């Protein structure tokens, strides 16, 4: 008989002997009292530091590490990440403000996004950040605004490559895409940038995200480097910035295992060695969001009711898809799968049962765990969803049906 796949062990968070999950050294029930409400997101700052330290130890020292703050723009978290990484990547003027308020160096901030408004480009110029342009329109606008404001424009071209990151959860390159500029038309745009006298700094390539296959990531990095090397021949200005993207995934669903970083580090070392000869002025960058913060965060919601309907146990909680859309399966899943879930104030080896964890919203989509075997729980107990440090509160419809919002804390 085949054994059903199980979730990867969520061993980044320890437990006390009584079953209490520990977050930043604080027992979960005590943390809930300290915060003063459920639901909440809690991110463990020690785990953030640990992930960056481990990654830096594995990667070549010449590879720069950027945090893509769309994964989690909580101001306290961004302020911490700004001290740990080499740069911050933003995707709106709102994120730019958070990054600047957090103390990030404007010289090490890059701004991407397929629909930048003119006011956002003005703000980017005034801040002195690198703009990853995604269309000829943005080039022309930056040229005009640069003259109007008397400020230099720093430009990198976001490339829509002619390949994709195989096996990625979200494909952001290859074929027709709203992201970036098709690789085949870039030589003409590079010539236009030179003619306008704009400051060209390099390329941004992002083929996909949430990938757990090291060989696929390595292949995408090699192809990205080769493409940038070819494109660089079309500019009179040297490449000083080459963002090879990210795509590093974390395990969410049964059967998934943590990404093996070793072959990726080896591949990046080979590319860095080539770049010293072929693109000697270029800083090689990898841009990571989910991989840096996702496993360090929890979503915590309290059981408000326990119901049995025709033999099935339902735990009704005070938070649901309005706070954690991804865990409900309504953020890109084709076939709904359970995130790793536990009862955070009970021993995992306690008596258990098949449970449906549902939120308080008046919709059948508000489902956080479907027929999961969990320790028997009662009203007042704390349901915990792991892998919740990325694409949580900011990626969820918190105004839906008018329920209270959640709180985010860094512990």
Buried (B, 14 or more C-beta within 10 A) or exposed (E): EEEEEEBBEBEBBEBEEEBBBBBBEBBBBEBBEEBEEBBBBBBBBEBBBBBBEEBBEBBBEBBBBBBBBBBBBBBEBBBBBBEBBBBBBBBBBEBBBBBBEBEBBBEBBBBBBEEBEEEBBBBBBEBBBBBBBBBBEBBEBBBEBBEEEEBEBBBBBBBBBEBBBBBBBEBBBBEEBEBBBBBEEBBEBBEBBBEBEBBBBBBBBBBBBBBBBBBBBBBBBBBBBEBBBEBBEBBEBEBBBBBBBBBBBBBBBEEBEEBEBEEBBBBBBBBBEBBEEBBEEBBBBBBBBBBBBBBBBBBBBBBBEBEEEEEEBBBBBBBBBBBBBBBBBBBEBEEEBBBBBBBBBBBEEEEBEEBBBBBBBEBEBBBBBBEBEBBBBEEEBBBBBBBBBBBBBBBBEBEBBEBBBBBBBBB
